[in-house]
Amino acid sequence: MRRRPPSLAPFSILDTCRQGLLMVVASRALLLRLGAPALAAAILTSVAVTQIPEMNPLRLFLASLPLFILTAWFLGAAVRHWLLGETPANPIDPPAERRALLQVSVITYILWKALVAVYEQTLVHLADPETLMADPARLQEQPGAQLLLMIMMGVLFWALRFRLLPVLAAVGYPLRDYIIRANSFMLSLRMLGLVLVCVEFPKALILATLFTGGTTGVVLVTVQHILTLILEVWLFAAFVVALRQMLGKAA
């Protein structure tokens, strides 16, 4: 009988975020060079999406695909630097192998973005946010819509444990081994904590401050895209620290 791999060790959310931020600061010069194409794509995408009439989550996802690809490639390269010590001048793997690993990392990253876009599109279709803000009780009149949204939210929460897949794929760690071992409800909860601390809370605070100050239109969208890129670098650094702790290695 094949022995089941051991479960992943827990990690501290706040300490992981702190160590991830220190990693980003320590490698900031390299990250600026690696992230230049993604940064340019973020600016161009911001201008493009403001020109699309009747924007919705699926259209935004499709318009942002080039940005997602460049961002995922950049984050994969950053992960390889943090975990393997790789730099553009000192590649660890042969070019074809490195390219294949980064391609898998990009695919897993985009699949997560697609899942979120489908959920957001369903939310907009079943429960228009503007209508709900005006009349929150309206959703209660649609029990079927409530059930579907709850199921999709549950799927998203369960899938949070797999946000580490782009990190694992970038360095060639067996994805099947992680999927088998990532069987804990608490793992999804801890991943949610990392996402909230590293991305959602600071982004909401900064964007709310800018909006209150009168920043709107393409400037606000551009800031949002650039801010998301920067905060995702922090998030992936935290993922690296969490992965080391889960696998029993010193961060």
N, C-alpha and C positions, 0 to 999 in steps of 0.2 A: 504494500500500500504506500502511495506517495505521501510523504510528510507535508502537512500544511505549513507554509511559511509563517514565521512569527508575526504578530501584529506590530504595527508601527508604534514607536515610543511617543509620548506626548511632548508638547513644547509650550513654553510660556509666550503668550501673544505679545505682550508689551516688550519683553526682553528681546524677542525675535525681531520686532519692528525696530527697536533701538539698534541692534547689531546690524540689521539690514541697512539702516540709514548711514551708519559708520562705514560700511562697505562702499556705498554709493559715493560718499564724500572722498574716501581714499582713492577711488578709481575715476574721479570726475573728469580728469583730462582725457583719458581713453574713451570714456562714455560720450564726451562731447564730439570726438572724432567719429566714433562708430554711429552715433545717433543723428549726424547731420542730414542724411537723406530722409530719415523718418520725420525730422523736424520740418524740413522743407515740404514734405507731403502733408503734414498737419496744417500748415499755413495754406497751401493750395486747396486742400479739401475744405477748409473753412470757407474760403471764398466760393467754391463750387456749390456747396450745399445750400448756401443762402440764395442761390439763383434758381434752385429747383422749386417749382410751384407745388403746392399741396404736399409738403414733405411729410413722410411717415416713417416709422422705424425700419421697415424693409427697404424703402428707397434710400434711407440714410445708410443702412448696412451696405447696399450695393455701391453707393457712391463712395463709401469709405474703404472699399476692398483694397485699393492700392496702398492706402495708409496702413491698413491692418497687416498687409504682407510685409511692408518695410519695417513696421514696428516689431512684428514677430521675429523677423530676421535679426534686427538690432538686439532685441531682448535675448534671443538665442545666443548671439555672439557674446553678450555681456555675461550670460550664465556660464558659458564655456570659459570665460576669463576668470570668473569667481571660483568655479569648481576645479578647473584644470590648469589655470594659470596661462591660458592661451592669449596671445596677442596677434595682431595682423602680421607682425614680423616673425612670430614664432608659433606657427600652426602646430597643433598636436597630432592631428590625423592627416592622412593624404587628402588632397583637395576633393576628390570624388566622394570619399567617405564623409568628410566634413559637410559637403553640400547636401548629401542625402540625409544626414542627421538634422540639419537645419530645416530642410524641406518638411520633414515629419513634424518638427517643432512648429513650423508655420501652420501646417494643416490643423494640428490640435488646437492651436490658438484661435484660428478662424472658426472652427467648429463651435467653440464656446461662444464667440461673438454672435454666431448665427443662432444659437439656442436662445441667447438673451434677446436678440432681435425678434424672433418668433414669439416669445412671451410678450414683449412690449407691443407687438402688432396685434396680438390677440386681445391684450388689455385695451388697446385703443378701439378695436373693432367692437368688443362686447360692452365696454364701459368707457365712453368718451370722458377723458379727465375733466374737461371744462364743464360738462354736464354734471358730473359727480360732485365737483366743487360747489356748484350751485344747489344741487339737491342730492346729498349723500345717501338718502334713503331710497333712491331710485334703483340702486343695484339690488336691494332686498326684494324687489319685484321680479327679479330674474334668478331664481334658484339654480337653474341650469348653468348660467354664466358664472355664478358664484362658485359652484362645484368645479367647473373647468379651470377657473383661475386658481383655486386652491390646489388642485392637482398639479397644475403647471408650476406653481410656486414651490410645492413639495419636491417636484423633479429638479428644479433649479437648486434648491437647498441640498438635496442629495448629491447632485453633480458637482457641488463646490469642491469636494475632495479631489476631483479630477482636474482642477485648475493647475495642479502641479505637473500635468502631463507634458506641456511644452518645455518645462525645465528638464524633466527626465529624458525626453526625446532628444534634446540638444546635446546631451552627453552620452547618449546611447544606453541609458539604463533600461533594462527590460520593462516595458510598460505593463505586460501581463502580470509580472511579479508584483508591481505596485498595486494594480487593480485588485488582485486577490487579497493583498494585505490591508488595503484601505477600506476596511469593513466596519469602521466605527462611526456612530452618530456624532460623537464628540469631535472627530476629525473635521467633519463638515462645519461644525460650530466654531472650531478654532480657525478654520479657513475664512469663515465669515468675519471673524474678529480681525484677521489680518487685512481683509479687503476694506472693512469699515475704517480701521485706524490709518492705513496707508493711503487709501484712495478716497472713499466716499465722504468721510467727515471733513478732511481738509479741503476737498474740492467744493463741497457744499458751502463751507464757511467763506472761502475766497470768492466764489461766484456770487454768493448772496451779498457780500460786501461791495463787489463791483456793480451789481445790479442796483443796489440801493444808492450807490453813488452816481447813477445815471448812465452807466456803460451798457449799451445795447447793440443790436445788429451784428454786423460782421466782426466787429472788434470783440464783442463778448464771445461769439462762436470761436474765433481764433484763439482767444485766451483759454477757452474751455478745452480745445483740442490739444494745445501745447501743455496745459496743466495736466490733462489726463496722461499724456505721454510721459511727463516727468514723474508723476505719481506712480505710474505702472512700473517704471524703473525701480522705484523704492519697493513696490510690492514684490517684484520678482527677486530682488535682493533678499527680502524677508522670506520668500519661498525657499531660496537657497539655504538660508540659515535654518529654517524649519526642517528642510530635507535632511540636512546633516544631523540635526538632533533626533529626528525620527529614525534614522538609520543607525544611531548610536555612535556618530562621529562628532568630534569636537568642532564647534563652529569657529 
